[in-house]
Every structure is written in C-alpha cells, then in structure tokens.
C-alpha cells in the first residue's frame, strides 16, 4: 500500500496550527526520510509498535502499513483533529493522549518485544531512553530520530563516556543507521539529526541490584565529572573499614581517573567489587 506524501505546512495552515517551540515541535516532513525510518526500523506485520510523538501522523500511517498495530502517543491535544483525519482509514492505530514519561509501557503492552519508533524533542532524549530501557515491559528495539551529536556520543565508545551512553550500553547495543539533515524538518531545526537504533538485550549486563549500584555511583561521578573518582565517589563508597581508594584498586581502576574515561566493563568490575564488599560487610 503506497501512501502519498503529506504536506506539513499545508496541514498546519488548514487546521490553524503553529508548531510549538516549547514542545520541541519540528515535524519530519521529508517523505523519503520517513519511509527510510520505517525501513531501517525493520517493521514486520507481526510487530506491535509504540510511536512516541505522533505529531501530524505522517510517520504513524507509514508504520501502520507495515505493522500489526501502532500505539501512537501525542502530548499536544491540539494536534488530535489532524491526527484523527490523517489516520481515519486505518483500523490498527490506537491514539493515546499523554506524556510518555508519565506512561508505563506495561500499561500499553502485555509482553516484551514491541518496537519503539520516535521523533522526539532533543531536550527529553535522555529521559525517554532511560524510561524505555528501565521499563518493566521492555522493547526489543528502539528507533529514535535524535540530535546527531547526541547519537554519535552514545555509539562512539572510543570517545568520552557519558551517563546516557553508559545507560544504553548496560541494556543493549546502539548504532547509527543514517543521518537526517535539518532541511528534512518543518520548521527547520538548528542541528542535523541521526537515526539511532538500539537493539535491547534480553537481559541487562548487571542484576537489578547491580544496576542500582551502577547508577548510584555513576550519578555521583558524572555530577562531578571534573573530579577524580577517588573524590567524586567518596560519599558513595567510603565507610568504616573501607576507603574508596581500596575499592577502586580492587576493581583495577586508577583512583585518579575521571568517570568519562571508564568503559562499561570497568564500571561492571567496580559494581561487582562493591557488591562483594557490601555483602561481606553485611
């Protein structure tokens, strides 16, 4: 089923709408780019899809052609008249009004394995990724149109680690499939975007307790990332009979290093040492 392109500026004028800067509304208007997203997302007729930020429905309807079902979330209720008109010929789309950060995926899906596709505002990128990866009911794949610089920071393991890239690596494997120029959006943003694909592992690389320890330490370290680990982790790891330097040494980590220089493997080693030390102390 081939669909003709939607003309975003025309639709907005027709319904008397203006893109809301406060909601980060830059609608992906290029039909070829939209088709490429669906193709790169690897959507099949058996797939249940969660679309975050349905916007004007131009991606929603392309997903619906390929998927078993599409649950499309949109926070801006002013867009619903357009959305409902654009998708009226589809019976496999469910529209949901709301903020994904306030919606548990378990309320939308009964089992793991759904596919997330989203063109999200840059300012909520980190929060959305963490929300999805830490959900009780997990996706099999997350396909995000996000700021190119952020996408490259997530996947480039040779560069400095960030809290976001660490979060992603704990739960899955990330790659960039393509870049999307700013000219493909309306209104045109100031930066280019990339299509980031995260293949979510069946199980994270640490236990639930280990993940709690990881993020407790990572938050402390990255909140003071200019400090050496022996200083930034002191409030978290120092206790009676245990110094932060000792713990880091046992994990094979130089206490003068800074958090962005640690690989995922080093963080995992540190977590394992901390958990062993904590259990033996208890």
Buried (B, 14 or more C-beta within 10 A) or exposed (E): EEBEEBBBEEBBEEEEBEBEEEBBBBBBBBBEBBBBBBEBBBBEEEBBBBBBBBBBBBBBBBBBBBBBBBBBBBBBEEBBEBBEBBBEEBEBBEBBEEEBEEBEBEEBBEEBBBBBBBBBBBEBBBEBBBBBBBBEBBBBBBBBBBBBEBBBBBBEEEEEBBBBBBBBBBBBEBEBBBEBEBEBBBBEBEEBBBBBBBBBBEEBBBEEEBBEBBBBBBBBBBEBBEBBBBBBBBEBBBEEEBBBBBBBBBBEBEBEBBBBEBEBEBBBBBBBBBBEBBEEEE
